[in-house]
Amino acid sequence: MQYTKLGNSDLNVSRICMGCMGFGDAKNGQHSWTVDEEHSREIIKRGLDLGVNFYDTAIGYQSGTSEQYVGRALRDFAKRDEVVVATKFLPRTQADIEAGITGQQHIERMINKSLENLGMDWVDLYIYHMWDYQTPLYDIMEGLNHIIQAGKAKYIGISNCFAWQLAKANALAEKEGFAKFISIQGHYNLIFREEEREMAKLCAEDNIAMTPYSALAGGRLAKAPGETSKRLEEDHYAKLKYDATIQQDSKIISRVAKLAKQYGVSMTEVSLAWLLTKVTAPVVGATKPHHIEDAAKSVELILSKEELAYLEESYVPHPLVGVMAQNTAQSAKEKQVWQIGNQKI
């Protein structure tokens, strides 16, 4: 395994981050393909054995049971200061807003519940899961700064946002002396490269770590055309993200399969080897031990410039989908004016 610093932080992370959305009680979540605690522990233990020290979960994954599984496994199998744990919080609900719960109060409640689920005193990276258009940005940034000052999180990251939003948030943080976002967890892989338009350039300029999710496109970049799996069949959210572009994406997937055959490696290794030339640490979901084993091997595979170009040249622009499509719709409808004191921004 290889390791690197996570953006502008002192966190030393493995080049592969284990995505833990597939862990948790399926009865308490939206996904039927999640694995139980016994199998989650097996996968986490295998990841640790392979040198993976970076684990990403969220309070929204299976009603907090993902956090619970991850926390118990890491407490049993690792020393706290030898792993980097990230979790995420969701925006306020409409009921929260109507009850008068402020953004800062919401963040405090969310981090406290996550720490309880994890059985930990702090998280290394606390991630703003998606942009909250109903809460002032100042409220969010000050609330996150408070939890860092309280020692409940070491650093903060953000997910599912546009480059202008990340730049605006960090500019506000710099102006007010708040903690800045050190990482972005966006949607980025070989068949969805829209992050290269603006986000990648901002991150390179400001040394913000890119830790993209859907690194294998919900398994599509790990399976030859025609192959299937329970995840591919039952992950309806991934279908929403990728089914509309199957024809254009299949050309790239076929090239991944061809290179994998030439090298005698898995398609996962080829797909992630490409992504590792672009980002700090992709978040790779695992529901079987061999998923994390193939991901770990990808760090060792070096593709030539010609092979990278071969994988890239068939790409065509893709429409925004999933959370980011919703983000676009929210942005278009937005009427709220954020304020810092009496100053409108």
C-alpha positions in Angstrom: 0.0 0.0 0.0 1.1 3.6 -0.6 0.3 6.5 1.6 0.0 10.3 1.1 -1.1 13.4 3.0 -4.8 14.3 2.7 -4.7 17.8 1.2 -3.7 20.6 3.6 -3.6 18.3 6.7 -1.3 16.1 8.6 -3.4 13.0 8.0 -1.4 10.3 6.4 -3.9 8.2 4.4 -3.7 5.1 2.2 -4.2 5.7 -1.5 -7.3 3.6 -1.2 -10.2 4.6 1.0 -12.7 1.9 2.0 -16.2 3.1 1.3 -18.5 1.7 3.9 -21.9 2.5 2.4 -22.3 -1.3 1.7 -22.2 -2.1 5.4 -25.2 -2.0 7.7 -28.6 -3.5 8.4 -30.5 -3.5 5.1 -33.8 -3.3 7.1 -32.7 0.2 8.2 -31.6 1.6 4.9 -32.4 2.2 1.2 -30.2 -0.6 -0.1 -31.0 -4.3 -0.3 -27.5 -5.3 -1.2 -25.7 -4.2 2.0 -23.9 -6.8 4.1 -24.4 -7.8 7.7 -22.0 -7.1 10.6 -20.2 -10.4 10.4 -19.2 -9.9 6.7 -18.5 -6.2 7.2 -16.0 -7.1 9.9 -14.3 -9.6 7.6 -13.9 -7.0 4.9 -12.7 -4.3 7.2 -10.1 -6.8 8.8 -8.9 -7.7 5.3 -8.6 -4.0 4.4 -6.5 -3.4 7.5 -4.3 -6.4 6.7 -3.7 -4.9 3.2 -2.6 -1.6 4.7 -5.9 0.4 4.1 -6.1 2.9 7.0 -8.7 5.2 5.6 -12.4 4.4 6.2 -15.4 6.5 5.0 -19.0 6.1 6.3 -22.0 8.4 7.1 -24.8 8.8 9.5 -27.2 8.4 6.6 -26.0 4.9 5.7 -28.5 2.4 6.9 -29.8 4.6 9.7 -26.4 4.8 11.4 -25.8 1.0 11.4 -22.9 1.4 9.0 -21.2 3.7 11.5 -21.9 1.2 14.3 -20.4 -1.7 12.3 -17.3 0.3 11.3 -16.8 1.6 14.8 -16.9 -1.8 16.5 -14.7 -3.4 13.9 -12.0 -0.7 14.0 -12.0 -0.7 17.8 -11.5 -4.5 17.8 -8.9 -4.7 15.0 -6.9 -1.4 15.0 -5.5 1.3 17.3 -7.4 4.5 17.0 -4.4 6.6 16.1 -3.5 4.3 13.3 -6.7 4.7 11.2 -8.3 7.7 9.6 -12.1 7.7 10.0 -14.4 9.9 8.0 -18.1 10.3 8.4 -20.7 12.6 7.0 -23.8 14.6 8.1 -27.0 15.4 6.3 -28.7 18.8 5.9 -31.5 19.8 8.3 -34.9 18.2 7.7 -37.9 20.3 7.1 -39.1 19.2 10.6 -35.8 20.5 12.1 -36.3 23.9 10.4 -39.9 24.2 11.6 -38.7 23.3 15.1 -36.3 26.2 15.0 -33.1 24.0 15.2 -30.3 26.1 13.8 -27.6 24.9 11.5 -25.0 24.9 14.3 -27.3 23.0 16.7 -28.0 20.5 13.9 -24.2 19.9 13.3 -23.7 19.5 17.0 -26.4 16.9 17.2 -25.2 15.1 14.2 -21.6 14.8 15.3 -22.6 13.7 18.8 -24.8 10.9 17.3 -22.1 9.8 14.9 -19.5 9.6 17.7 -22.0 7.6 19.7 -22.5 5.2 16.8 -18.8 4.9 16.1 -17.9 4.5 19.8 -15.2 7.1 19.3 -14.2 10.4 20.9 -13.4 12.1 17.6 -13.4 11.6 13.8 -10.5 12.6 11.6 -12.6 14.0 8.8 -16.1 15.3 9.2 -17.8 15.7 5.8 -20.7 18.1 4.8 -22.6 15.4 2.8 -24.5 17.7 0.5 -25.1 21.4 0.1 -27.9 22.7 2.4 -29.8 25.5 0.5 -32.0 26.2 3.5 -29.2 27.0 5.9 -26.9 30.1 5.8 -23.4 29.2 4.8 -22.0 31.2 7.7 -24.0 29.0 10.1 -22.6 25.8 8.6 -19.0 27.0 8.6 -19.1 28.4 12.1 -20.8 25.2 13.3 -18.1 23.0 11.8 -15.4 25.3 13.3 -17.0 24.8 16.7 -16.7 21.0 16.6 -13.1 21.2 15.5 -12.4 23.5 18.5 -14.2 21.1 20.7 -11.9 18.2 19.5 -14.8 16.2 18.0 -13.2 16.4 14.5 -9.7 17.1 13.3 -10.6 18.4 9.8 -13.6 19.0 7.6 -14.4 17.9 4.1 -17.3 18.4 1.7 -19.2 16.2 -0.7 -21.6 16.7 -3.6 -20.9 20.4 -4.4 -19.8 22.6 -7.3 -16.4 24.1 -7.5 -17.9 27.6 -6.9 -19.5 26.4 -3.7 -16.3 25.0 -2.4 -14.4 28.1 -3.3 -17.0 30.3 -1.7 -17.1 28.3 1.5 -13.3 28.3 1.9 -13.1 32.0 1.1 -15.6 32.7 3.9 -13.7 30.4 6.3 -10.4 32.3 5.5 -12.1 35.6 6.1 -13.6 34.6 9.4 -10.7 32.5 10.7 -12.8 29.3 10.5 -11.5 25.8 9.5 -11.4 25.2 5.7 -12.5 22.2 3.8 -9.4 20.1 3.0 -11.2 17.5 0.8 -13.9 17.0 -1.7 -15.8 13.7 -2.2 -17.5 14.1 -5.6 -18.8 11.8 -8.3 -15.8 10.9 -10.5 -14.7 7.8 -12.4 -13.6 6.7 -15.9 -17.1 7.0 -17.3 -18.1 10.1 -15.4 -15.4 12.8 -15.6 -17.3 16.0 -15.2 -15.3 16.9 -12.2 -12.3 17.6 -14.5 -14.1 20.8 -15.8 -13.6 23.0 -12.8 -13.3 21.0 -9.5 -10.1 19.3 -10.4 -8.5 22.6 -11.3 -9.6 24.2 -8.1 -8.3 21.3 -6.0 -4.9 21.3 -7.8 -4.6 25.1 -7.2 -5.5 25.0 -3.5 -4.2 21.5 -2.6 -7.6 20.2 -1.7 -7.7 16.4 -1.7 -10.0 14.6 -4.1 -11.5 11.5 -2.6 -14.2 10.6 -5.2 -17.1 8.2 -4.6 -18.5 5.8 -7.2 -14.9 5.1 -8.2 -16.0 2.0 -10.1 -19.4 3.4 -11.3 -21.4 1.1 -9.0 -19.5 -2.0 -10.3 -19.8 -1.2 -14.0 -16.0 -0.6 -14.3 -15.3 -3.9 -12.6 -17.4 -6.1 -14.9 -17.0 -7.0 -18.6 -20.0 -6.0 -20.8 -22.7 -8.6 -20.2 -21.6 -9.6 -16.7 -23.8 -8.8 -13.8 -24.0 -9.0 -10.0 -26.5 -8.4 -7.2 -25.3 -4.9 -6.8 -25.7 -4.1 -10.5 -29.2 -5.6 -10.5 -30.5 -4.1 -7.3 -28.7 -0.7 -6.9 -31.5 1.5 -8.3 -29.6 4.7 -7.5 -26.6 3.6 -9.6 -29.1 2.7 -12.4 -30.4 6.2 -12.2 -26.8 7.5 -12.6 -25.6 5.3 -15.4 -28.4 3.5 -17.4 -29.0 6.5 -19.7 -25.5 6.4 -21.0 -24.9 2.7 -21.3 -24.1 2.8 -25.0 -21.4 5.4 -24.8 -20.0 4.1 -21.6 -19.7 0.5 -22.9 -16.9 1.6 -25.3 -14.8 2.7 -22.4 -15.7 -0.4 -20.3 -14.7 -2.6 -23.2 -11.3 -0.9 -23.3 -10.9 -1.5 -19.6 -11.6 -5.2 -20.1 -9.1 -5.4 -23.0 -6.3 -3.8 -20.9 -7.1 -6.0 -17.9 -6.8 -9.1 -20.1 -3.5 -7.9 -21.5 -2.0 -7.3 -18.1 -3.6 -10.4 -16.5 -5.3 -8.3 -13.8 -8.9 -7.4 -12.8 -10.8 -4.6 -14.4 -11.0 -3.0 -11.0 -7.2 -2.7 -11.0 -7.2 -1.0 -14.4 -10.1 1.4 -13.6 -8.6 2.5 -10.3 -5.0 2.7 -11.7 -6.4 5.3 -14.1 -8.2 7.2 -11.3 -5.2 7.1 -9.0 -3.4 9.3 -11.6 -6.0 12.0 -11.0 -7.0 11.9 -7.3 -5.6 11.5 -3.8 -7.6 8.5 -2.6 -10.7 7.1 -4.3 -13.5 5.8 -2.0 -13.9 2.2 -3.1 -17.0 0.3 -1.8 -16.6 -3.3 -0.8 -19.1 -6.0 0.0 -16.8 -8.9 -0.5 -13.1 -9.4 0.5 -11.9 -9.7 -3.1 -13.3 -6.2 -3.8 -10.8 -4.6 -1.4 -8.1 -7.0 -2.5 -8.4 -5.9 -6.1 -8.5 -2.2 -5.0 -5.3 -2.6 -3.0 -3.6 -4.1 -6.0 -4.5 -1.2 -8.2 -1.9 1.0 -6.4 0.9 -1.1 -7.9 -0.4 -1.0 -11.5 1.2 1.8 -13.5 -0.4 2.5 -16.9 1.6 4.2 -19.7 0.6 7.6 -21.1 -0.6 5.8 -24.2 -2.8 3.4 -22.2 -4.3 6.3 -20.2 -5.1 8.1 -23.4 -6.6 4.9 -24.8 -9.0 4.7 -21.8 -9.9 8.4 -22.0 -10.4 9.1 -25.7 -13.9 7.7 -26.1 -15.3 9.8 -23.3 -18.2 12.2 -24.2 -19.8 14.8 -21.9 -22.4 13.4 -19.4 -25.3 15.2 -17.9 -25.3 15.7 -14.1 -27.2 12.9 -12.3 -28.2 11.9 -8.8 -27.4 14.3 -6.0 -25.7 16.8 -8.2 -28.7 17.0 -10.5 -30.8 17.8 -7.5 -28.2 20.3 -6.5 -28.5 22.1 -9.9 -32.3 22.2 -9.5 -32.0 23.6 -6.0 -29.5 26.2 -7.1 -31.8 27.4 -9.9 -34.7 27.8 -7.5 -32.7 29.4 -4.7 -34.1 32.6 -3.4 -32.2 32.7 -0.1 -29.6 35.4 0.5 -26.7 34.3 2.8 -25.6 36.9 5.3 -22.5 37.5 7.4 -23.9 39.9 10.0 -25.4 42.7 8.0 -23.4 41.9 4.9 -25.0 40.0 2.1 -23.0 37.5 0.1 
